[in-house]
């Protein structure tokens, strides 16, 4: 989970007219934000595939571990 306190370290870079042009993040904040986005992506994938997972191994097309191991 993203600690929103980390977002307080965000700095804006402004152009010659004083308009926000870019954002600077320290590495701790960047890594936390990246981890949060990856978690969101994972959750989205699970949500998308949940109906297939809930249908059971046979209907989902699951491969037995022994059979999968032989293919590798």
VOGU-3710 file (C-alpha; in Angstrom, 3 decimals, decimal comma):
1> xxxxxxxxxx> 0,000/0,000/0,000  1,237/3,445/-0,869  2,002/5,672/2,107  0,446/8,966/1,073  2,922/10,829/3,291  5,579/9,980/0,714  3,762/12,088/-1,843  4,637/15,148/0,217  8,193/14,868/-1,079  7,127/15,472/-4,682
11> xxxxxxxxxx> 8,685/18,575/-6,193  7,503/20,431/-9,254  9,795/21,897/-11,867  8,463/25,091/-13,393  9,207/26,640/-16,753  10,218/30,235/-17,389  6,596/31,337/-17,080  6,143/29,670/-13,697  3,947/26,879/-15,046  4,476/23,345/-13,782
21> xxxxxxxxxx> 6,485/21,495/-16,421  7,783/18,354/-14,678  7,774/16,412/-11,434  10,704/15,217/-9,336  10,435/12,258/-6,976  13,065/10,885/-4,650  13,880/7,201/-5,190  11,977/6,036/-2,103  8,805/7,715/-3,363  9,360/6,488/-6,931
31> xxxxxxxxxx> 9,795/2,884/-5,771  6,709/3,100/-3,551  4,653/4,552/-6,400  5,929/1,929/-8,819  5,081/-0,862/-6,373  1,598/0,582/-5,893  0,999/0,703/-9,658  2,246/-2,875/-10,046  -0,153/-3,996/-7,297  -3,021/-2,256/-9,103
41> xxxxxxxxxx> -2,063/-4,024/-12,321  -1,961/-7,401/-10,527  -5,362/-6,793/-8,924  -6,834/-5,859/-12,283  -5,496/-9,056/-13,849  -6,876/-11,219/-11,040  -10,259/-9,474/-11,273  -10,300/-10,058/-15,029  -9,488/-13,775/-14,637  -11,428/-14,473/-11,443
51> xxxxxxxxxx> -14,405/-16,046/-13,228  -12,042/-18,512/-14,890  -10,298/-19,329/-11,623  -13,601/-19,875/-9,831  -14,792/-22,311/-12,498  -12,402/-24,937/-11,142  -9,168/-26,469/-12,409  -10,670/-28,586/-15,184  -12,803/-25,846/-16,729  -10,026/-23,272/-16,272
61> xxxxxxxxxx> -7,657/-25,453/-18,286  -5,213/-25,952/-15,435  -2,283/-28,267/-16,051  -1,225/-30,733/-13,368  2,071/-29,848/-11,723  3,664/-33,151/-12,760  2,679/-32,610/-16,388  3,932/-29,024/-16,359  7,230/-30,098/-14,824  7,815/-32,592/-17,635
71> xx> 7,404/-29,853/-20,242  10,191/-27,795/-18,648
//
